[in-house]
């Protein structure tokens, strides 16, 4: 078996961007995103965690109760990250609300059940010249972490985005990776 350490990828840096659903979709890993996509800024040192989960049901045969098939009955794709910048877009994403801005300050109302609805998300991952782009045409903030106000600790907005199935890509997310080119 041949191994090649030059094919090991590290998520050195990147960006998470958000736009209204239906915004012009990316078409590859490197073309500039449509103007509707807004960069959410600095992401916490833990980066972005992609999680895929499945629920299954075992089908048993009458004879000996042996498992004869396992059927996937449910699947979920989520992305979890912490936004470190306090700005209009991060607060609106984390709280699912609208920020009102004036020259002296900004304000928003907290409604704990508000998700902000579905939005399109793009995750760009960069490792030198190697690029990976994840496009989520139908994503929604379905979970949030605690907001900690503490001396010596950044105020971070932890969110979990659930990627829903979308007919335009025939799945929940589409990935382009320059490392996979022919």
N, C-alpha and C positions, 0 to 999 in steps of 0.2 A: 504494500500500500504506500503510495507516494504522499508525502505531506508537503505543504508549502506555507511557511509562516508569513509570507507577504500577503496572504489572503485573509489574515486575521484583521478584523475591523474593530475600531474603538470609536465610540461616540464622543469625539473630542469637544465638539461644540455644535451649535445648531440654533434652531428657532422654532417657536410654536406660533402659528398665525391663525386668525379667525376672520370669518366673513359671513354675510347672510347666506342662507342656503340658496342655491341657484346661481351663485356667482360663477364667473368663468372658471372652469376647472383647470388645474395644471395638466400638462400633457407629457411631462418628463421630469427628470430629477434636477435639472439645472436652469430651465427657462424661468425668468422673473415671474413672480406671481401676479395675478390681476390686481389692479389698484384697490379693489374691494377688500383684499386681505390685509389685516392689520397685525403687525408683529406684537406679541404680548410681552416682549422685553425679556429681561433676565429671568432664567428658570433656576430653581434651587440646585445645589450641587448634586443631588440625587438623580438629576436628569428627568427623563420621562420613562415610566414603566408601562409596557404593553402587557396586558393580561388577556389570555384567552381561556375561557372556562366552558366546560361541557357537562351536561347532565345526560345520563344514559339509562336505558332500561334493558335488563337482561330478559331474553325470551328463553324459557325453559321447555325442554321436551318432556312429554309425558313419561317416556321411558327413563327411569333413573334420575329424573329431575336435572339432567345435564343441560348446561347452557349451550344453546345451539346458535344463538346470534345475540349481538349487542347492538341496540339501536340508539343513535344519538337523538335525544328528544328536545334538547335545548342547547343553544350556544350563545355566548356573550363575548364581545370584544370591547375592552376598555383601555383608556390611557390615563395615567395618573401623574400629576406633576404639581409643583409649587411655583407660583408666580411671585417673584420677589419685588417687582416694581409696583408702587402705588400710583396708578394712573387710571384715567377714565376707562380704558378698555379692560384692564385687569379687574377692576372693581365691578364693572358691568358683567363680566364673564363669571366671576366668583359668586356674586350675589343675585344674578339673574334679574337685574334691575336697570333703571336708567339713571345716569348721573346727570344732575343739573349743575352747570358751571356758570359762575359769575367771575368778575375781575377780582373779587376778594376771597372766594372759596368755592368749594363744590359740595353738593349734598346728595344724599340718596336715602331711600326708605328700604328698610329690611323687612322682607316677607319670607319667613323661613322655608316655605314650600315652593317659592319661585325658582325656576330653573333657567329662565330667560329664553326657553324654547330651543328649537333645533337650529344649529348653525353649521357651517362648513369649517373644518379645521385642516391645517396642513402642518405636519411635523417634518422639518428639515434636519437631517443629521449629517455632520461633516467630519470626515477623517482625512485631512490633507486634500488631495484631489479626488478622493472617493466621496460620492454623494449618495444619500438615501433619502427619498421623499415619501411620506405617507400622507395620502389624501383621504379625508373622511368627509364625504359629501353631506351626511346626515348625522351630526354629533350633538349630544346634549349633556350638559353638566348634571349628573345624576347623584353625585355625592360631593360633600365638601368636608374639609378638615377643620380642626379648631383654629381660631385666630388667637395667637399668643402675643400679648403686650408685655415685653420683658426687657429690662436693661441688658444691652449687649447681644440681643437677638433680633434679626431682621423680622419685620412683620411680613409673613408669607401667606399667600392665598392658595391653599391646597385644594385642588379639584380633581374629580374623576369624570372623564368624558366617556360616555357610552356611544359606540359607533353602531348605528342602526343600518339595516340592509337598505340599499339604494339600487333602483333598477338601472340607472345610467351606467353603473360599473358592475352590475350583477353580483354585488357583495357588499360588505360593510366598510371596507377600506381597500384602496389600491396602493401598491408600493412600486416605486421605481428605484433601482439600485444600479449605479454605474459599475459596481463590482460584478454584476451579473451579465454585462454586455458580452457579445460573442467575439 
